[in-house]
Amino acid sequence: MSWKDRLAVIWTRAAGEPAKLADMVLTETELRITFDDSARKLKLPGLSMLHDMSGDSIMVYPRNGSRVLPPQLRALLPPDSSPNPQRRILLDLMVACGRSIAGLPTELQQWEMLVFAGRGAVGHIDVFENDLDAQKYYTQQTGTGAGLRDLKLWGAFKRYVSQSLASVEEDLLKETLGPTPGVAGFVPKMLCSISIEEDGSWQGKTMGSPIGSGFDQNKIPALVKIEQSTYPGLLELESLAYEYHRRAEIFEVPRTWLLKTSVNSEPLVALAAERFDRDRGSPLPLESLYSVLHTANPTTYLCNTDGSIEKIGEVLNKLRFPYAEVERFYAQFVMSILTGNGDLHTDNVAILTDVNKSGFERYRLSPLFDPAPMRAYRGRNSHNVLSALPFGGGVREFTTGSTTPENLFDLMISAGKSMGIKHGRARSIIMNLHEVTSDFGEKAVEILRAIPQEGRPNFLAPDIDGFYLTITEVRGAIKRGVL
């Protein structure tokens, strides 16, 4: 079968109004992206801050097996897992439109999904098959409210994830959501707009899509996670972690809302977090540290656990981030150890580009996201790790039953030193967060023990005792290091 080049375009609304960023062509050997001259003159943000800083007008991404898309574009696709609900919805909608990708090579499946639904995702990049499709997309109006709304939407989405949704409701769910953009992670999640009550609570109300409707102060763009039986208690733990980060008064933490209710007599737990990649309706460029590392050195950084905590600090310093930003990342690393996160990989650290009077020039660390204490689920899916990224010369992973290293405090101090943080300052940060989290373990255990027994069968139950031991060992090792 002879090869046929594929064409597509990249647009953005980062400047308020839609504008074309680039043309793309997928050849048999590479993906070539040519940035639009007018976009360059307007200094619109491109695919990566590294490309913006270099000023290159052409980006060439060599094809490597099934890996044909750079991370900035792969982030627009649903996770590459057949049970993933966003992926299932997307594939079904493609079939309904006569664009089935069954039987195509993996690289062409990625491409077809990208041009069909690669827009409205996290960040500012939108991909279309052609310019006409882009113009139609940006002029469409918000729906009239037909379809599933509020708790009915979340109840249907939860049942769809567990594959227990009736076919009639499934069709209505797909019609309501449309081709949902990809958001990676263990927990099913959805990008949407929500509405909160006068008392500040969220009761599950949704407000449709923000595309095409302009800015509405009553709409809150949010990322909503729906808890599944595979991780009972996780969203309450994540909500707790958000609260302790707020108490530290060091971090920029988005507003979050935990919802515990029932739909059709079935329990529903959801966690909504306000999106920080939106400013009065306009998208802000957001790029993960994995994307930055891979863009700089694609042969070394192949996944989000390549690199180290020290490497992130080195990158922030090389990019001349303010010292306060480097210090804030170090504090985030310390907090991840103290709260049993274990999942602070390079996709969970991101760079946000703000809009100022000079354009898109103020790079900074994004607000906090995904601080879930994954070590509560030790024994599966790599949740035994102390840190997703090595630090202090290689410390990262321990098997079940292993103890926390006695020299943990010294290793954490060493990581800070490599970033340019002096011993006294690193010690102060560690001890402050040690104090802030003094009762975190007890609060987390209260949440986990309150899970109904039927909600945590043995093979899915959180390791409550092991998690509490982990937190206790970490706190003890740090305290001994200080003395």
Secondary structure, 3 states (H helix, E strand, C coil): CCCCCEEEEEEECCCCCCEEEEEEEECCCEEEEEECHHHHHCCCCCCCHHHHHHCCCEEEEECECCECCCHHHHCCCCCCCCCCHHHHHHHHHHHHCCCCCCCCCHHHHHHHHHHHHCCCCCCCCEEECCHHHHHHHHHCCCCCCCCCCHHHHHHHHHHHHCCCCCHHHHHHHHHHHCCCCCCCCCCCEEEEEECCCCCCCCCCCECCCCCCCCCCCCCEEEEEEECCCCCCCHHHHHHHHHHHHHHHCCCCCCCEEEEEEEECCEEEEEEEEECCCEECCEECCEEEHHHHHHHHCCCCCCCCCCCCHHHHHHHHHHCCCCHHHHHHHHHHHHHHHHCCCCCCCHHHCEEEEEEECCEEEEEEECCCCCCCCHHHHCCCCCCCCCCCCCECCCECCCCCCCCCCCCHHHHHHHHHHHCCCCHHHHHHHHHHHHHHCCCHHHHHHHHHHCCCHHHCCCCCCCCHHHHHHHHHHHHHHHHHHHC
